[in-house]
Amino acid sequence: METQLQELRRLAAGAENRRTETGIPRVAMVRGKIPDHLLAAVYDPMINLILTGSKTMTVGDQTLRYDPATYFVMSVDLPAVGSIHPSEAGEPYLAVSLTLEPTIVANLLADLPKPAGGGGYRPGFSVAPVTSELLDAWVRMLRLMGQPEDIAVLASVYEREILFRTLQGPLGWMLRDIATPDTALSRVAVVIRWIRENHSLPLRIEMLAEMAALSVSAFHRHFKAVTTLSPLQYQKHVRLLHARSLLIAGEGNATAIAFRVGYESPNQFSREYSRQFGFPPSKDNARLINKAK
């Protein structure tokens, strides 16, 4: 597998220290030291493959570490804090990712036998050992960066292969569940997307449970199992992460942004922001701007 990793490193060498588009739909790459505020974010569903270095991802009270021997799957939109590390030899962090599109997974599942069993109460993110077959699919995908005229025809083929290899592995249930109606994961995913898009609105748990077609108690259990957070905790994380991005972008002062993301009390916003990020809003903003210079 080292030969495959070496080729992938060469192919992705042009990545920058932020999300770098490859010209291939849903495929991106990143290299080097990433600013703190970009590592603490609401992450889209994805398959993430590290080529050099390692990364930790913390969602709620769970932290996972992965490196070139493993890959990471996140099946729903989750607020998380990442931390990246260079390799032991000092080589900069390097990774590629494929954003998951449930309709594409569903079309693939239609061509495959239906597995027995369901997802149950399990988190919507995890790490698994990488395989030579999965790396082969990634190599073919990234080679398309040097053959842009082939992307329109072949990218979808290689995407299906990456998804197929992931479906064959221990995290395949995540892909199946987000693309299959009426699974606990797909029902919770609907609510998660609603909260993310409407984070400034007050939450009514009964309405969210109805949206998921679950009883209130079952909804709480499934939501906490998938995200490691309660719905209110999830909303708070999303609000604070969005507020931080608005502050860094210079789109208002702390008070204005507190109201914009849904807080009724600027003092409560400042307290929760400080607990989340370790500094009050104005000091955190100045610190991040100085680090970026």
JOVEN-V378023 format. One record per helix or strand of 2 or more residues. SS is the DSSP state (H for helix, E for strand). FROM is the first residue (numbers start at 1). TO is the last residue. If there is no record, write none. Layout:
# JOVEN-V378023
ss:SS from:FROM to:TO
ss:SS from:FROM to:TO
This chain:
# JOVEN-V378023
ss:H from:2 to:11
ss:E from:20 to:21
ss:E from:27 to:31
ss:H from:36 to:39
ss:E from:40 to:43
ss:E from:46 to:52
ss:E from:54 to:59
ss:E from:62 to:67
ss:E from:70 to:74
ss:E from:78 to:85
ss:E from:94 to:99
ss:H from:102 to:109
ss:E from:125 to:129
ss:H from:132 to:146
ss:H from:148 to:168
ss:H from:172 to:178
ss:H from:184 to:197
ss:H from:205 to:211
ss:H from:216 to:227
ss:H from:231 to:248
ss:H from:254 to:260
ss:H from:266 to:277
ss:H from:281 to:292
